[in-house]
Amino acid sequence: MKKSGLADSPFFQAPSSQEVFSSATPERKSEPTEIRSDMRSEKRTVLPAHRLSRRYSFEFYDDQIQTLKRLKFEAESQGQRLSLSDIVREALDRYLQHLKSS
């Protein structure tokens, strides 16, 4: 078999088994050390209380999506930042509040 001119290059040579095993990463300890625990608690910040959002897939009618996009466009043309999700969440909150009060 004919060797290419790069066959003798160290870049293309496989590492020895000793090099492979010596470069293995050490095992991670299951318990945190005091230093790491202290560093984490110093960096921890208290976040403001807010509702967590979660992504779900729902089906909407085409006319509903068109209306939502129109509302978004109108809000943005007045300088507001608004997403379709914002509109749907607010509408759902109002609907659920209406059900509670009925």
Stockholm file with secondary structure:
# STOCKHOLM 1.0

chainA/1-102         MKKSGLADSPFFQAPSSQEVFSSATPERKSEPTEIRSDMRSEKRTVLPAHRLSRRYSFEFYDDQIQTLKRLKFEAESQGQRLSLSDIVREALDRYLQHLKSS
#=GR chainA/1-102 SS CCCCTTTTCGGGSCCCHHHHHHTCCCCCCSSCCHHHHHHHHHHCCCCCCCCCCCCCCCCCCHHHHHHHHHHHHHHHHTTCCCCHHHHHHHHHHHHHHHHHHC
#=GC SS_cons         CCCCTTTTCGGGSCCCHHHHHHTCCCCCCSSCCHHHHHHHHHHCCCCCCCCCCCCCCCCCCHHHHHHHHHHHHHHHHTTCCCCHHHHHHHHHHHHHHHHHHC
//
